[in-house]
């Protein structure tokens, strides 16, 4: 079984802008700079033949390049936040592409969650926190609400393998799929 996901790698300038935001927030567990990415579809734990079928589908995609930018910060987990993220500016090409790759993954037999796609880049994961720490974090996220990255051209998709470790997940690039 291989734990994998398909996503968009970020240019160094965008990673740098996200690292600045991470420093400005009281994040107990920051995502390492090299692991910052935008997940399009989490494939879950897949047997190799299923992942091979998904790979064939992704490889056959003929989608155009498009421009993307990040916008705003937020928290997942209302009363008990568990994730801090940077949002993605609305993008019709991204929404279209995500729907296509999710369909490919489902047809291949990957165990895809039924959750609605919310494009974001995870900046940090949060352990249980006391109310004062949550309030500090919420203020920092609100202060970063105006965050915007420079736009960049998305030129490829990346299939990553995810290795779970005690320090958090570590990612290994399996394949890069160029966009036309």
C-alpha positions in Angstrom: 0.0 0.0 0.0 1.2 3.5 -0.9 -0.1 6.6 0.8 -0.2 9.3 -1.9 -1.7 12.5 -3.1 -1.7 14.7 -6.2 -1.0 18.4 -5.9 0.7 21.5 -7.0 4.2 22.3 -5.9 4.9 25.9 -4.9 7.6 28.2 -6.3 10.4 29.3 -3.9 9.1 32.9 -3.7 5.6 31.7 -2.5 7.2 29.3 0.0 9.2 32.3 1.4 6.0 34.4 1.7 4.3 31.5 3.6 7.3 31.1 5.9 7.0 34.8 6.8 3.4 34.2 7.7 4.4 31.1 9.8 6.8 33.2 11.8 4.2 35.8 12.5 1.9 33.2 14.1 2.3 31.3 17.4 2.4 27.9 15.6 3.5 25.0 17.7 4.0 22.7 14.7 4.9 24.4 11.4 4.9 22.6 8.1 8.4 22.5 6.9 9.1 24.8 3.9 9.9 21.9 1.5 6.6 20.3 2.4 4.4 23.3 1.6 2.0 22.4 -1.3 -1.6 22.6 -2.6 -3.3 19.2 -2.5 -5.7 18.6 -5.4 -6.7 15.1 -4.3 -5.6 12.9 -1.4 -5.5 9.3 -2.8 -5.2 7.6 0.6 -3.6 4.2 1.0 -3.6 2.6 -2.4 -2.5 -0.8 -3.6 0.2 -0.4 -6.4 -2.2 -1.5 -9.2 -4.7 1.2 -8.2 -2.0 3.9 -8.0 -0.7 2.7 -11.4 -4.2 3.2 -12.8 -4.4 6.7 -11.3 -1.0 7.5 -12.7 -2.1 6.5 -16.2 -5.1 8.7 -15.9 -3.1 11.7 -14.6 -0.4 11.1 -17.3 -3.1 11.2 -20.0 -4.5 14.6 -18.8 -4.1 17.4 -21.4 -4.8 20.5 -19.4 -3.4 24.0 -20.0 -1.1 25.9 -17.7 -2.8 28.6 -15.6 -2.0 31.3 -13.1 -2.7 30.9 -9.4 -2.1 33.0 -6.2 -2.7 32.6 -2.5 -5.0 34.8 -0.6 -5.9 35.1 3.1 -5.3 32.9 6.1 -7.7 30.7 8.1 -8.3 27.9 10.6 -10.0 24.6 10.3 -11.7 23.3 13.4 -14.0 26.1 14.7 -14.0 25.8 18.5 -10.9 23.5 18.6 -8.7 24.6 15.7 -6.5 21.8 14.3 -5.0 23.4 11.1 -3.8 26.8 10.1 -3.9 27.4 6.3 -3.3 29.9 3.5 -6.2 30.2 1.1 -6.2 30.2 -2.7 -7.6 33.1 -4.7 -10.7 31.9 -6.7 -9.6 30.1 -9.9 -12.0 28.5 -12.4 -9.1 26.6 -14.0 -8.1 25.2 -10.6 -11.7 24.1 -9.8 -12.0 22.5 -13.3 -8.6 20.6 -12.9 -9.4 19.4 -9.4 -12.7 17.9 -10.5 -11.0 16.1 -13.4 -8.2 14.6 -11.2 -10.6 13.6 -8.5 -12.7 11.8 -11.2 -9.6 10.0 -12.5 -8.6 8.9 -9.0 -12.1 7.6 -8.2 -12.3 5.6 -11.4 -8.9 4.1 -10.6 -10.3 2.9 -7.3 -8.5 5.3 -4.9 -10.4 5.7 -1.5 -11.2 9.4 -2.0 -13.0 11.3 0.9 -16.4 12.7 0.1 -15.4 16.1 1.6 -15.8 19.3 -0.6 -12.6 20.6 -2.1 -11.3 23.6 -0.2 -8.1 24.8 -1.9 -5.5 25.7 0.7 -1.9 25.3 1.8 -1.5 23.9 5.3 0.9 26.1 7.3 0.7 24.3 10.6 -1.1 21.6 12.5 -2.2 22.2 16.1 -2.3 20.1 19.2 -5.0 20.6 21.8 -4.5 24.2 23.0 -5.7 26.2 26.0 -8.1 29.1 25.3 -5.5 31.8 25.7 -3.3 30.2 23.1 -6.2 29.8 20.7 -7.1 33.4 21.2 -3.5 34.5 20.3 -3.5 32.3 17.3 -7.0 33.6 16.1 -5.7 37.2 16.4 -2.6 36.3 14.4 -4.7 34.7 11.7 -7.0 37.7 11.6 -4.0 40.1 11.3 -2.9 38.0 8.3 -6.3 38.1 6.6 -4.9 40.5 3.9 -2.1 38.1 3.0 -1.6 37.7 -0.8 1.1 35.9 -2.6 2.5 36.9 -6.0 0.7 35.0 -8.8 2.6 32.2 -10.4 2.1 30.0 -13.5 1.2 26.4 -12.6 3.2 24.3 -15.1 2.9 20.8 -13.7 1.2 18.6 -11.2 3.1 16.4 -8.8 2.2 12.9 -7.4 3.7 12.6 -3.9 4.1 9.6 -1.6 3.5 10.5 2.0 5.5 8.8 4.7 4.1 9.3 8.2 6.8 9.9 10.8 6.9 11.1 14.5 7.9 14.5 13.2 5.0 14.7 10.8 4.5 13.5 7.2 7.5 13.5 4.9 6.8 13.7 1.1 8.6 12.0 -1.7 8.0 13.0 -5.4 6.9 10.0 -7.4 6.0 11.7 -10.8 5.6 15.2 -12.2 3.0 15.7 -14.9 3.6 18.8 -17.2 0.7 21.0 -18.2 0.5 22.1 -21.8 
